Amino acid sequence: MYTLHWEYMAGSIVVHAMLQDIRAKFDLCYVDMGRGEHKEPDYLGLNPTGRVPALSLPDGSTVGETGAIVTLLGEAFPQSGITPQPGEPDRAEFLFWLNVMATAGYPTVARWNHPERYANSEIAIAEVEKKASADLSVFFDVMEAAISGEASFMKRGFTALDYYFAMLTEWPTDRAALFAAHPKIEAMYLSAAQRPAYKNAMKTHALPEQGT
């Protein structure tokens, strides 16, 4: 049995959708970061970085970081076909773009969405947000050119990259403009978003309305 330690945030969506698609047996354990549960000794004992998501494995160990979790699950469930396996010719391509999304895409989205975490003064915060917005535009241009499949990120068809990148497109405020300027991104997103596992993950990870 796997346990996904999750919050209402991006990486958790990807792992939750993937766990469903590979038909893994898992349960969900909510980590209330607003209450500081990610800094409590019990959670730090599982994931010393205090980051979410984290995935506890059947052997009792726990792995953090979405990119690492995606890679591990793909290897643990090779029959699912959700990731290229070691030795397959497009394995390197998969790992490259997974790490681009994890180390360039997600941090840029986070910097744009929460510039106050990266500066103190109002002027500096505004500058961080402006630069992040420009960087995010460049990132999406690069990804549009990188998409090689028909309504999927990779030429082979659907992979976990589709979930990861679909999640990244959930954040821009003007998604209509994003999709209008990036038709391959739109096609890939629409294909991934209609998958039952992604729909269910988005429903689970939707922020609760205030007062509920």
C-alpha positions in Angstrom: 0.0 0.0 0.0 1.2 3.5 -0.9 0.4 6.6 1.1 0.3 10.0 -0.7 1.0 12.8 1.7 -0.7 15.7 0.0 -1.8 19.3 0.2 -3.9 21.5 -2.1 -1.0 22.1 -4.4 0.4 21.2 -7.8 2.7 18.3 -7.3 0.1 16.3 -5.4 -2.2 16.5 -8.4 0.3 14.8 -10.6 1.1 12.0 -8.2 -2.6 11.4 -7.3 -3.5 11.1 -11.0 -0.6 8.8 -11.7 -1.4 6.5 -8.8 -4.9 6.1 -10.2 -3.7 5.4 -13.7 -1.2 2.7 -12.8 -3.9 1.1 -10.5 -1.7 1.2 -7.4 -3.3 0.6 -4.0 -3.0 3.8 -2.1 -4.5 6.0 0.5 -4.3 9.8 1.1 -3.0 11.6 4.1 -3.6 15.3 4.1 -0.8 17.5 5.3 -2.2 20.9 6.5 0.6 23.2 5.7 -1.4 26.2 6.9 -1.2 24.7 10.4 2.4 23.9 9.9 2.0 20.1 9.9 4.8 19.9 7.3 7.2 21.2 10.0 6.1 18.8 12.7 8.5 16.0 13.8 6.3 13.2 12.5 6.2 14.6 9.0 9.9 15.6 9.0 10.7 12.0 10.0 9.2 11.0 6.7 10.4 13.8 4.5 13.2 15.9 6.1 12.8 18.7 3.6 9.3 19.3 4.9 8.0 19.6 1.3 4.8 18.2 -0.1 3.9 15.8 -1.7 5.7 12.8 -0.4 4.9 9.2 -1.1 5.3 6.4 1.5 6.1 3.1 -0.2 5.0 -0.4 0.7 8.4 -1.1 2.2 7.9 1.7 4.7 10.3 4.2 3.2 9.2 7.6 1.9 10.3 9.6 -1.2 9.7 13.2 -1.8 9.9 15.5 -4.9 7.3 15.0 -7.6 9.9 14.2 -10.3 11.5 11.5 -8.2 8.1 10.0 -7.4 7.0 10.0 -11.0 10.2 8.2 -12.1 9.9 5.7 -9.3 6.3 4.8 -9.9 6.9 4.5 -13.6 9.6 1.9 -13.0 7.5 0.1 -10.3 4.6 -0.3 -12.7 6.2 -0.8 -16.1 3.1 -2.5 -17.5 1.2 0.8 -17.2 3.3 2.4 -20.0 3.0 5.7 -18.2 6.7 6.3 -18.5 9.4 5.1 -20.9 11.4 2.3 -19.2 15.2 2.2 -18.8 16.7 1.1 -22.1 13.9 2.4 -24.3 15.0 5.0 -26.8 12.9 7.9 -25.6 13.8 7.4 -21.9 16.4 10.2 -22.0 13.9 12.6 -23.6 11.3 11.8 -20.9 13.8 12.3 -18.0 15.1 15.6 -19.6 11.6 17.2 -19.9 10.5 15.9 -16.6 13.4 17.7 -14.9 12.8 20.8 -17.0 9.2 20.9 -15.7 10.3 20.2 -12.1 13.3 22.6 -11.9 12.4 25.4 -14.4 8.6 25.3 -14.9 7.3 24.7 -11.4 9.6 27.1 -9.6 8.8 29.8 -12.2 5.1 29.2 -11.6 5.6 29.4 -7.9 7.7 32.6 -8.2 4.9 34.2 -10.3 2.1 33.0 -8.1 3.7 33.9 -4.8 6.3 36.6 -5.4 6.0 37.6 -1.7 8.0 34.5 -0.8 11.0 35.8 -2.8 11.2 39.4 -1.7 10.3 41.7 1.2 9.6 45.2 0.0 6.5 46.0 -2.2 8.8 47.3 -5.0 10.9 44.1 -4.9 7.8 41.9 -4.8 6.4 43.6 -7.9 9.7 43.2 -9.7 9.8 39.5 -8.9 6.3 39.0 -10.2 7.1 40.9 -13.4 10.2 39.0 -14.1 8.5 35.7 -13.3 5.7 36.5 -15.7 8.3 37.2 -18.4 10.1 33.9 -17.6 6.9 32.0 -17.6 6.1 33.3 -21.1 9.5 32.1 -22.4 9.0 28.7 -20.6 5.7 28.1 -22.4 7.2 29.1 -25.7 10.0 26.5 -25.2 7.5 23.8 -24.2 5.3 24.5 -27.2 8.2 23.9 -29.5 9.2 20.7 -27.5 5.8 19.0 -27.8 6.2 16.2 -30.3 3.0 14.1 -30.0 -0.5 14.6 -31.3 -2.3 15.9 -28.2 0.5 14.4 -26.0 3.8 15.8 -24.9 5.8 12.9 -26.4 5.6 11.3 -29.8 4.9 7.9 -28.2 1.6 9.2 -26.8 0.4 9.8 -23.3 2.9 9.7 -20.4 3.2 11.2 -17.0 4.6 14.3 -18.6 1.1 15.1 -19.8 -0.2 15.2 -16.2 2.8 17.3 -15.0 2.5 19.8 -17.8 -1.3 20.0 -17.7 -0.9 20.9 -14.0 1.5 23.7 -14.9 -1.1 25.2 -17.3 -3.7 25.4 -14.6 -2.0 28.4 -13.0 -1.9 31.3 -15.6 -4.8 33.7 -15.1 -5.4 34.2 -18.8 -5.4 30.6 -20.0 -7.4 31.6 -23.1 -4.5 33.7 -24.3 -2.0 31.0 -23.4 -3.9 28.4 -25.4 -4.5 30.8 -28.3 -0.8 31.5 -28.6 0.2 27.8 -28.1 -2.1 25.4 -29.9 0.0 22.3 -29.2 -0.2 23.1 -25.5 -3.9 23.5 -25.7 -4.4 20.2 -27.5 -2.2 18.4 -25.0 -3.9 19.9 -22.0 -7.4 19.1 -23.3 -6.4 15.5 -23.9 -4.9 15.1 -20.4 -7.7 17.0 -18.6 -10.4 14.7 -19.9 -8.8 11.6 -18.4 -10.8 10.3 -15.4 -7.7 10.2 -13.2 -6.8 13.8 -13.8 -10.4 14.9 -13.3 -10.6 13.1 -10.0 -7.3 14.5 -8.8 -8.4 18.0 -9.7 -11.6 17.5 -7.8 -9.8 16.2 -4.7 -7.2 18.9 -4.8 -9.5 21.8 -5.4 -9.2 24.4 -2.7 -12.2 24.3 -0.3 -14.4 27.4 -0.4 -14.0 29.8 2.5 -16.3 29.0 5.4 -16.6 25.3 4.6 
